[in-house]
């Protein structure tokens, strides 16, 4: 007790003795008084700022801030917390944002593993979470929650149309490759089920050790020996760049065309992949080259801030998370519960086309774009081949209360 | 089907060549000073990123030469400024300080080069594939095998056929005795450490066109390199070469034949080596 009193005494004395310190103290006091009134809605950004996914986190944050800035609203306060790519850190940071910072709504989550880790906390503490990346199919399937709304994609949503589309192109046999972790297994599982249901044949496949495989030579030789008509893969990050370059260097393109869930040749990696990516066919929920007035405006606005860079699907997910929140706020809702109820009712046409939230799962319903990576006038670009409209996931075990 | 096995054999040789470049320096500093330099993986990563920048500025061939020189210089400075002092303090400080350097190097790389992995374009002379033995194999990967073969031959000659090599072998066998007969082991070690760093840098710049340069390289390269060192035996060039071949063969053929176990097989081999030949494949049964 004595000690605390004496330390307070010291602090007061510091203020009065040093004029600079004095001013600082007053400023702090004013800020403390002014803060609660300044912001009506507090948004907790649950994104990785370090580690493997830092670049993705930055893109999502850029997109989110872009949407808030466009709206011109000044009553939205943003608090950031670094989840890294670590489920435990993600959960700690979610707790901090909700309990200490008292956020009204959480936005973010890049890694499916982090989403799995924060799911129960979010559900029990009844804080709305807008998922702006993690594709974990369970989060809008058997583990769905009225408080979790996903505005990015689900692993099923992107791979299922690709399986159906490839079968419709007359491809009869496929070999698959993906990293050995939850997302890789969900993506290949959804693709294989759809491809086989449409009459195709999966002749073989391999899950490569996640984070340990840098040289795909041994696996490419296996794929080649399988005699399949086509190769279907999921890879991201450094793997995406290495895989495409190695596939090209082995000359496989001539005998075994490469299909993928479109992250493989996403804009982020395309520059490093260069000509090696020519002819790769993929499916994604957004392409910067989409031709629509909404996307033209969006790309122009993004490039005003980031010259010579095209917005990635992550920027769009962050942007749409912002638009979703703004849409709910425009309804005049306040507080966590009301926000959670209002978020799934928002629908609009954005950069990626028309989008709405499926009330049965709280997962996004959106177009999936099948594209080919081609050489354009200014480097590599994506050529739209087909649009699969309004792709909606089956409930997959989700029972909304 | 023979095509398949020839392809996998070539893949093994190519991976072994890379592993050899990374592990040679690590093995010698282990053997010579008992120095567990975990920062070796970071030097490999720096080789790749410096190679990326140099290849953009001056082309692939200049990068292939200058990146190892730069990384060798960085190794020299690190040793004189920090690691040389820590080397005398015993294994625990060595491990902590050198692993700390890995984190620092990774952050520096992220600040300087960003989070998106980068790649080096293969020069036109090495593009395309060579048809031989009924397979068509990427020319660049054959070039990597050649580099590995040439470097291991030069190192072997250097260690086994020169006076400096004899001094090095003597110091690895018995450091105290080597000093007693007038070998300046500290100075010898400094140059061996610098050469090891340069080789790690060469490994990085050679690997970048295949695996692309990313901040995860420092750790991902370290584990197999340590296993090569343990399996091959510390401080021996032929041992490192043999260890690299064994580890590469296990990884490549493991991936081809028994993929479900491929990530575990290498640790099983490590355990087997520690049980039956803890001194490594290429060291005499009694060596002190």
HADDOCK unambig.tbl for C-alpha pairs under 7 A between the chains (distance, minus, plus):
assign (segid A and resid 54 and name CA) (segid B and resid 115 and name CA) 6.91 0.50 0.50
assign (segid A and resid 55 and name CA) (segid B and resid 115 and name CA) 5.64 0.50 0.50
assign (segid A and resid 209 and name CA) (segid B and resid 263 and name CA) 6.25 0.50 0.50
assign (segid A and resid 212 and name CA) (segid B and resid 220 and name CA) 6.62 0.50 0.50
assign (segid A and resid 214 and name CA) (segid B and resid 211 and name CA) 5.55 0.50 0.50
assign (segid A and resid 215 and name CA) (segid B and resid 211 and name CA) 6.27 0.50 0.50
assign (segid A and resid 217 and name CA) (segid B and resid 11 and name CA) 6.35 0.50 0.50
assign (segid A and resid 218 and name CA) (segid B and resid 8 and name CA) 6.02 0.50 0.50
assign (segid A and resid 218 and name CA) (segid B and resid 11 and name CA) 6.57 0.50 0.50
assign (segid A and resid 218 and name CA) (segid B and resid 252 and name CA) 5.73 0.50 0.50
assign (segid A and resid 218 and name CA) (segid B and resid 255 and name CA) 6.53 0.50 0.50
assign (segid A and resid 218 and name CA) (segid B and resid 256 and name CA) 6.29 0.50 0.50
assign (segid A and resid 219 and name CA) (segid B and resid 255 and name CA) 7.00 0.50 0.50
assign (segid A and resid 219 and name CA) (segid B and resid 256 and name CA) 6.87 0.50 0.50
assign (segid A and resid 221 and name CA) (segid B and resid 4 and name CA) 6.38 0.50 0.50
assign (segid A and resid 221 and name CA) (segid B and resid 7 and name CA) 6.72 0.50 0.50
assign (segid A and resid 222 and name CA) (segid B and resid 256 and name CA) 6.53 0.50 0.50
assign (segid A and resid 225 and name CA) (segid B and resid 4 and name CA) 6.48 0.50 0.50
assign (segid A and resid 238 and name CA) (segid B and resid 117 and name CA) 5.39 0.50 0.50
assign (segid A and resid 238 and name CA) (segid B and resid 212 and name CA) 6.84 0.50 0.50
assign (segid A and resid 238 and name CA) (segid B and resid 214 and name CA) 6.46 0.50 0.50
assign (segid A and resid 241 and name CA) (segid B and resid 212 and name CA) 6.93 0.50 0.50
assign (segid A and resid 242 and name CA) (segid B and resid 210 and name CA) 6.25 0.50 0.50
assign (segid A and resid 242 and name CA) (segid B and resid 211 and name CA) 4.93 0.50 0.50
assign (segid A and resid 242 and name CA) (segid B and resid 212 and name CA) 5.75 0.50 0.50
assign (segid A and resid 246 and name CA) (segid B and resid 210 and name CA) 6.44 0.50 0.50
assign (segid A and resid 249 and name CA) (segid B and resid 128 and name CA) 6.76 0.50 0.50
assign (segid A and resid 249 and name CA) (segid B and resid 138 and name CA) 5.72 0.50 0.50
assign (segid A and resid 250 and name CA) (segid B and resid 137 and name CA) 6.44 0.50 0.50
assign (segid A and resid 250 and name CA) (segid B and resid 138 and name CA) 5.66 0.50 0.50
assign (segid A and resid 272 and name CA) (segid B and resid 118 and name CA) 6.09 0.50 0.50
assign (segid A and resid 272 and name CA) (segid B and resid 119 and name CA) 5.93 0.50 0.50
